[in-house]
Amino acid sequence: MTGLFYPEEAEDSSASFPAIHVISDSIGITAQTIARVATSQFGVPDPVLEVLSGVNNIGTITDFLDEHSSIQEAQTGDKTILCFYTLVEGPTYDAFQDYLARNPHVVAVDLLSNALNAISKVSGLEPDAERGVYRATDEAYYRRIEAMEFAIEHDDGRNPQDLTKADIVLLGVSRSSKTPTSIYLSQEGYKVSNVPLDPSTDPPKEVFDVEPSRLFGLMISPEVLLGIRQRRLTSAEKAVAGEYANIEFIERDLEKSRALMRRLGCIVVHTDNRAVEETAQEILRYYEMAHPRT
């Protein structure tokens, strides 16, 4: 099964940012999630993903990559494409390695083999070669898949009518790490919505219906936020950025956000110079005290 996923309202977009070709002998959610987390570090939280899932033969893979490489070459003059893949070892995996060796213009990232090899080396066990075998015995898998899909569908204020269905709702100004934190939490099995706070617009009315123990405000210092926003802007954008990267505007933006967070009674988590994992774990400590998993 193939699919083409385009970014909608990403906080930062770049027409020149490469599409990522996801290949999986399962459904490809893991590779898509890793791709989004990785590209968010480049200011592109919602990249173009071209997905080939459920593959069981090398011909399907090579046809897919050859077609997209040709399209890339016709459009840009360079046929180099980027591929993230999850394939269990076997004939298709081996044939794909041969294909990659003959086609260096396909820059490929193997997301599964290194993990399997490391586990095998330490444990002395051999992995089961059956595709997706762990799904049959791991109910948590389905919860994570549902949560990751929910996070993607409710990123950056999308579908506010579903805010009360989320386990966790993140609030924050632009560039406060809402999307990466949402994706991380969703991989832990939590349904997460994130809502951008903009001083020029009101938040969705549904946010006032969310239980306060599920609301988390992401706060960042003006100086750190200024540096992040300035680094994310291209030279052309800096010339017209205006208030977006202006320290006085940022201070007003943050103060209005603090006022809303106080009004909502949500828990405030500071993200200054912290890894996404640290922010997410602090959120989970508060959340699980109020909502322990059974």
C-alpha positions as CSV (number, residue, x, y, z in Angstrom):
1,M,0.0,0.0,0.0
2,T,1.3,3.4,-0.9
3,G,0.3,6.8,0.4
4,L,1.5,10.4,0.0
5,F,1.2,12.6,3.1
6,Y,1.7,16.4,2.7
7,P,2.3,18.8,5.5
8,E,-0.6,21.1,6.2
9,E,0.0,24.0,8.6
10,A,3.5,23.3,9.8
11,E,5.0,26.0,11.9
12,D,7.9,26.2,9.6
13,S,8.0,24.9,6.0
14,S,10.6,24.6,3.4
15,A,9.9,23.8,-0.3
16,S,13.4,22.4,-0.7
17,F,13.2,20.0,2.3
18,P,13.5,16.5,1.0
19,A,10.6,14.0,1.0
20,I,11.2,10.9,3.0
21,H,10.4,7.6,1.4
22,V,9.1,5.1,4.0
23,I,9.3,1.4,3.2
24,S,8.0,-1.3,5.6
25,D,6.9,-4.9,5.4
26,S,4.4,-3.9,8.1
27,I,2.3,-0.7,8.2
28,G,5.2,1.7,8.6
29,I,4.0,3.7,11.5
30,T,7.3,3.4,13.4
31,A,9.3,4.7,10.5
32,Q,6.9,7.6,9.9
33,T,7.1,8.6,13.6
34,I,10.9,8.5,13.6
35,A,10.9,10.5,10.4
36,R,8.7,13.2,12.0
37,V,10.8,13.4,15.2
38,A,14.0,13.7,13.2
39,T,12.8,16.3,10.8
40,S,11.3,18.4,13.6
41,Q,14.9,19.0,14.6
42,F,15.3,20.8,11.3
43,G,12.2,23.0,11.8
44,V,10.0,20.7,9.7
45,P,7.7,18.8,12.1
46,D,5.4,17.5,9.4
47,P,7.5,16.5,6.4
48,V,6.3,15.0,3.1
49,L,6.2,11.3,3.6
50,E,5.8,8.9,0.6
51,V,4.9,5.6,2.2
52,L,5.1,2.0,0.8
53,S,3.8,-0.4,3.4
54,G,3.1,-4.1,3.5
55,V,5.8,-5.0,1.0
56,N,6.8,-8.7,0.5
57,N,9.0,-8.6,-2.6
58,I,11.9,-6.6,-3.9
59,G,10.2,-5.7,-7.2
60,T,7.6,-3.6,-5.5
61,I,10.3,-1.7,-3.6
62,T,12.6,-1.1,-6.5
63,D,9.7,0.1,-8.7
64,F,8.6,2.5,-6.0
65,L,12.1,4.0,-5.5
66,D,13.0,4.1,-9.2
67,E,9.8,5.9,-10.0
68,H,10.3,8.5,-7.3
69,S,14.0,8.9,-8.1
70,S,13.1,9.6,-11.7
71,I,10.5,12.2,-10.6
72,Q,13.1,13.8,-8.4
73,E,15.7,14.0,-11.2
74,A,13.1,15.5,-13.6
75,Q,12.2,18.2,-11.1
76,T,15.6,19.1,-9.7
77,G,18.3,17.5,-11.9
78,D,19.4,15.4,-8.9
79,K,18.0,11.9,-8.5
80,T,19.1,11.5,-4.9
81,I,16.3,10.5,-2.6
82,L,16.0,9.7,1.1
83,C,14.6,6.4,2.4
84,F,13.7,5.2,5.9
85,Y,12.9,1.4,6.1
86,T,11.9,-1.3,8.5
87,L,12.3,-4.8,6.9
88,V,12.9,-8.0,8.8
89,E,15.9,-10.0,7.6
90,G,15.1,-12.5,4.8
91,P,15.2,-12.7,1.0
92,T,13.6,-9.3,0.5
93,Y,15.9,-7.6,2.9
94,D,19.0,-9.2,1.3
95,A,17.8,-8.2,-2.2
96,F,17.2,-4.7,-1.0
97,Q,20.8,-4.5,0.4
98,D,22.1,-5.5,-3.1
99,Y,19.9,-2.8,-4.7
100,L,21.2,-0.2,-2.3
101,A,24.8,-1.2,-3.1
102,R,24.1,-0.6,-6.8
103,N,22.1,2.6,-6.3
104,P,24.1,5.0,-4.1
105,H,21.6,7.8,-5.0
106,V,19.2,6.2,-2.6
107,V,20.3,7.4,0.9
108,A,18.7,4.7,3.1
109,V,18.4,4.4,6.9
110,D,17.8,0.9,8.3
111,L,15.6,1.5,11.4
112,L,15.3,-2.1,12.6
113,S,18.4,-4.2,12.0
114,N,20.7,-2.4,14.4
115,A,18.3,-2.8,17.2
116,L,17.7,-6.5,16.5
117,N,21.4,-7.2,16.2
118,A,22.2,-5.4,19.5
119,I,19.5,-7.4,21.3
120,S,20.7,-10.6,19.8
121,K,24.3,-9.9,20.7
122,V,23.5,-9.2,24.4
123,S,20.8,-11.8,24.9
124,G,22.2,-14.6,22.8
125,L,18.7,-15.0,21.2
126,E,17.8,-14.9,17.6
127,P,14.9,-12.7,16.4
128,D,11.8,-14.2,14.9
129,A,11.8,-13.5,11.2
130,E,8.0,-13.3,10.9
131,R,6.9,-9.8,10.0
132,G,5.0,-8.0,12.7
133,V,4.9,-11.0,15.0
134,Y,5.0,-8.9,18.2
135,R,1.7,-7.3,17.3
136,A,-0.1,-10.5,17.9
137,T,0.9,-10.7,21.6
138,D,1.3,-7.0,22.5
139,E,-1.9,-5.1,23.1
140,A,0.2,-2.1,23.9
141,Y,1.2,-2.0,20.3
142,Y,-2.3,-1.1,19.2
143,R,-2.6,1.5,21.9
144,R,0.6,3.2,20.7
145,I,-0.5,3.1,17.0
146,E,-3.8,4.7,17.9
147,A,-2.0,7.3,20.0
148,M,0.5,8.2,17.3
149,E,-2.3,8.5,14.7
150,F,-4.2,10.7,17.1
151,A,-1.2,13.0,17.7
152,I,-0.6,13.4,14.0
153,E,-4.3,14.2,13.4
154,H,-4.4,16.7,16.3
155,D,-1.1,18.5,15.8
156,D,-0.8,22.3,15.8
157,G,-4.4,22.9,16.8
158,R,-6.1,20.6,14.3
159,N,-9.5,19.1,15.1
160,P,-10.1,21.1,18.3
161,Q,-13.5,19.4,18.7
162,D,-11.6,16.4,19.9
163,L,-9.6,18.1,22.7
164,T,-11.7,16.4,25.5
165,K,-10.8,13.0,23.9
166,A,-7.1,13.5,24.4
167,D,-5.2,12.1,27.4
168,I,-2.9,15.1,27.4
169,V,-3.3,18.6,25.8
170,L,-0.2,20.7,25.3
171,L,-0.4,24.5,25.1
172,G,2.4,26.8,24.0
173,V,3.6,29.5,21.8
174,S,5.4,28.9,18.5
175,R,8.7,27.0,18.9
176,S,8.1,25.8,22.5
177,S,8.5,22.1,21.4
178,K,4.9,21.2,21.2
179,T,5.1,18.8,18.3
180,P,8.2,16.9,19.2
181,T,6.8,16.4,22.8
182,S,3.5,15.3,21.4
183,I,5.1,12.7,19.2
184,Y,7.3,11.4,22.0
185,L,4.3,11.0,24.3
186,S,2.3,9.3,21.7
187,Q,5.0,6.7,21.3
188,E,4.4,5.9,25.0
189,G,0.7,5.3,24.2
190,Y,-0.8,8.6,25.2
191,K,-3.3,10.5,22.9
192,V,-2.0,14.0,22.7
193,S,-3.3,17.2,21.2
194,N,-1.3,20.4,21.0
195,V,-2.7,23.9,20.7
196,P,-0.6,26.8,19.5
197,L,-1.0,30.1,21.5
198,D,-1.0,33.2,19.4
199,P,-1.5,36.7,21.0
200,S,-3.5,37.8,18.0
201,T,-6.1,35.0,18.2
202,D,-8.1,33.3,20.9
203,P,-7.6,29.6,21.7
204,P,-10.3,27.1,20.7
205,K,-13.2,27.3,23.1
206,E,-13.0,23.5,23.6
207,V,-9.8,23.9,25.6
208,F,-11.9,25.2,28.5
209,D,-13.7,21.9,28.6
210,V,-10.6,19.9,29.2
211,E,-9.9,18.6,32.7
212,P,-7.0,20.8,34.2
213,S,-5.0,17.7,35.2
214,R,-4.8,16.9,31.5
215,L,-3.6,20.4,30.4
216,F,0.1,21.2,30.3
217,G,1.5,24.6,29.4
218,L,5.0,24.6,27.8
219,M,6.9,27.7,28.9
220,I,10.2,29.0,27.7
221,S,12.3,32.0,28.5
222,P,12.1,35.0,26.1
223,E,15.9,34.9,25.4
224,V,15.9,31.2,24.6
225,L,12.8,31.5,22.4
226,L,14.3,34.4,20.5
227,G,17.4,32.4,19.7
228,I,15.4,29.5,18.5
229,R,13.1,31.6,16.3
230,Q,16.1,33.5,14.8
231,R,17.9,30.2,14.0
232,R,14.8,28.8,12.3
233,L,14.4,31.8,9.9
234,T,16.0,31.8,6.5
235,S,17.8,35.0,5.4
236,A,14.8,36.0,3.3
237,E,12.4,35.4,6.1
238,K,14.4,37.4,8.6
239,A,13.9,40.5,6.4
240,V,10.1,40.2,6.8
241,A,9.9,38.4,10.1
242,G,8.8,41.4,12.0
243,E,7.3,40.6,15.5
244,Y,7.9,36.9,15.2
245,A,11.6,37.2,16.2
246,N,11.3,40.5,18.2
247,I,12.1,40.3,21.9
248,E,9.4,42.7,23.0
249,F,6.8,40.9,21.0
250,I,8.0,37.5,22.4
251,E,7.8,38.8,26.0
252,R,4.2,40.0,25.4
253,D,3.4,36.7,23.7
254,L,4.7,34.7,26.6
255,E,2.9,36.8,29.2
256,K,-0.4,36.4,27.5
257,S,0.2,32.7,27.4
258,R,1.0,32.6,31.1
259,A,-2.2,34.4,31.9
260,L,-4.2,31.9,29.9
261,M,-2.4,29.0,31.6
262,R,-3.2,30.4,35.0
263,R,-6.8,30.9,33.9
264,L,-7.1,27.3,32.8
265,G,-5.3,25.9,35.9
266,C,-3.0,23.8,33.8
267,I,0.4,22.6,34.9
268,V,3.3,24.6,33.5
269,V,6.4,22.8,32.4
270,H,9.6,24.8,31.4
271,T,11.3,23.6,28.2
272,D,14.4,25.9,28.3
273,N,17.4,24.0,27.0
274,R,15.8,20.6,27.8
275,A,15.7,17.5,25.7
276,V,12.2,16.5,24.5
277,E,12.5,13.3,26.6
278,E,13.1,15.3,29.8
279,T,10.0,17.5,29.1
280,A,7.9,14.5,28.3
281,Q,9.0,12.6,31.4
282,E,8.1,15.6,33.7
283,I,4.7,15.8,32.1
284,L,4.1,12.1,32.6
285,R,5.1,12.3,36.3
286,Y,2.3,14.8,36.9
287,Y,-0.2,13.1,34.6
288,E,0.3,9.6,36.1
289,M,-0.2,10.9,39.6
290,A,-3.7,12.1,38.6
291,H,-4.4,9.3,36.1
292,P,-2.6,6.1,37.1
293,R,-2.7,3.4,34.4
294,T,-4.5,0.2,35.4
